[in-house]
Amino acid sequence: MKLFKALKEDLNTYDGNRWAPGYRVMRVYRFGRWRYKFNNPIIRKPLSLLYRILHRRIISITGIELPSEVPVGDGTRIDHHSDIIISGYAKIGKRCILRSGVTIGLKNVEHHLAPTIGDDVDIGCGAKILGNITIGNNVKIGANAVVLQDVPDNCLAVGIPAKIINKNE
């Protein structure tokens, strides 16, 4: 079953620590994604209710909000506990690291456009990534950076608002 395979891969990402807050969030997230495979409302509605209960509970326990609507790549790791908010309109690539205080969301509520995060992105504590922007692959976003513009591959984004620095320079 694909759900259990994904959970096993997530557990490996968290070095076998079943009680890591990020892994606990990923378990609920994977369940939420898995329930979409059922088209029959008699099966799906109770699973959706269970997901909503689990989702609200995990937010209360961990302070991490990761809706099941967000596509998240394999190997992504939520490294710290608390104050992590991800918009349901965002997309997150493979092997990303998110730390405490990270927000990936809308620039304004009228436009449901959220960031697309590439692969191998390392997001520092307190970083805010907002709006209809694309973060490239192999990018590092500094602690407390406020990113409001696209960041190309192999760059560093630091400051408020974020200044883009090419890693190769």
BAFINU-44063 format. One record per residue (C-alpha): residue in one letter; residue number from 1; x, y, z. Coordinates in steps of 0.2 Angstrom, whole numbers. Example, Ala and Ser with C-alpha at 12.3 -4.5 7.8 and 13.67 -1.06 7.14 Angstrom:
// residues 2
 r   k    xx    yy    zz
 a   1    62   -22    39
 s   2    68    -5    36
// end
This chain:
// residues 169
 r   k    xx    yy    zz
 m   1     0     0     0
 k   2     7    17    -5
 l   3     2    25    11
 f   4    13    14    22
 k   5    28    15     9
 a   6    27    34    11
 l   7    26    33    30
 k   8    41    22    30
 e   9    51    34    19
 d  10    46    48    31
 l  11    52    38    46
 n  12    69    36    38
 t  13    69    55    34
 y  14    67    57    53
 d  15    80    45    57
 g  16    68    32    65
 n  17    61    45    78
 r  18    42    41    78
 w  19    39    55    90
 a  20    48    69    81
 p  21    35    83    79
 g  22    38    84    60
 y  23    35    65    58
 r  24    19    66    68
 v  25    13    80    56
 m  26    18    70    41
 r  27     8    55    47
 v  28    -8    65    48
 y  29    -3    73    31
 r  30     0    57    22
 f  31   -17    50    29
 g  32   -26    66    22
 r  33   -18    63     5
 w  34   -22    45     5
 r  35   -41    48     9
 y  36   -42    56    -8
 k  37   -41    39   -17
 f  38   -58    35   -12
 n  39   -72    42   -23
 n  40   -86    33   -14
 p  41   -93    46    -2
 i  42   -99    33    10
 i  43   -80    29    13
 r  44   -72    46    10
 k  45   -83    57    21
 p  46   -79    47    37
 l  47   -61    47    33
 s  48   -62    66    29
 l  49   -70    69    46
 l  50   -56    59    54
 y  51   -43    68    45
 r  52   -50    85    50
 i  53   -50    80    69
 l  54   -33    73    67
 h  55   -27    89    58
 r  56   -34   101    71
 r  57   -26    90    85
 i  58    -9    89    77
 i  59    -9   108    75
 s  60   -13   110    93
 i  61     0    98    99
 t  62    14   103    87
 g  63    10   121    81
 i  64    13   115    63
 e  65     0   117    50
 l  66     2   107    34
 p  67   -14   104    25
 s  68   -16    89    15
 e  69   -19    99    -1
 v  70    -1   104    -2
 p  71    10    93   -13
 v  72    26    89    -3
 g  73    40    80   -11
 d  74    49    65    -4
 g  75    62    67    10
 t  76    55    84    15
 r  77    59    87    34
 i  78    50    99    46
 d  79    65   100    58
 h  80    58   110    73
 h  81    42   111    83
 s  82    30   126    82
 d  83    24   141    73
 i  84    26   133    55
 i  85    11   138    43
 i  86    10   132    26
 s  87    -4   138    14
 g  88   -15   125     6
 y  89   -10   133   -11
 a  90     9   131    -9
 k  91    19   117   -17
 i  92    35   110    -9
 g  93    48   100   -18
 k  94    59    85   -12
 r  95    72    85     2
 c  96    67   102     9
 i  97    70   107    27
 l  98    58   119    36
 r  99    63   126    53
 s 100    52   134    67
 g 101    43   150    63
 v 102    42   147    44
 t 103    27   154    35
 i 104    24   149    16
 g 105     9   158    11
 l 106    -1   171     2
 k 107     4   189     0
 n 108   -14   195     2
 v 109   -30   185     5
 e 110   -39   191   -11
 h 111   -27   181   -22
 h 112   -25   163   -18
 l 113    -7   162   -25
 a 114     6   154   -14
 p 115    25   150   -17
 t 116    31   135   -26
 i 117    47   128   -17
 g 118    60   118   -27
 d 119    70   103   -22
 d 120    84   104    -9
 v 121    78   120    -2
 d 122    84   124    16
 i 123    73   137    25
 g 124    79   145    41
 c 125    70   149    57
 g 126    57   163    55
 a 127    58   164    36
 k 128    43   171    28
 i 129    40   166     9
 l 130    25   175     2
 g 131    15   177   -14
 n 132    15   169   -31
 i 133    34   166   -32
 t 134    45   152   -36
 i 135    60   146   -26
 g 136    73   137   -36
 n 137    82   121   -33
 n 138    97   120   -20
 v 139    92   137   -12
 k 140    96   142     6
 i 141    84   155    14
 g 142    92   164    29
 a 143    84   165    46
 n 144    70   178    47
 a 145    71   182    28
 v 146    56   189    20
 v 147    55   183     2
 l 148    43   192    -9
 q 149    52   188   -26
 d 150    58   173   -36
 v 151    74   165   -31
 p 152    84   156   -45
 d 153    93   140   -42
 n 154   109   139   -32
 c 155   106   155   -23
 l 156   105   162    -5
 a 157    90   174     1
 v 158    94   184    16
 g 159    87   200    24
 i 160    71   210    25
 p 161    65   211    11
 a 162    76   196     5
 k 163    92   200    -5
 i 164    96   187   -18
 i 165   115   181   -18
 n 166   122   169   -30
 k 167   131   155   -21
 n 168   144   153   -34
 e 169   150   171   -32
// end
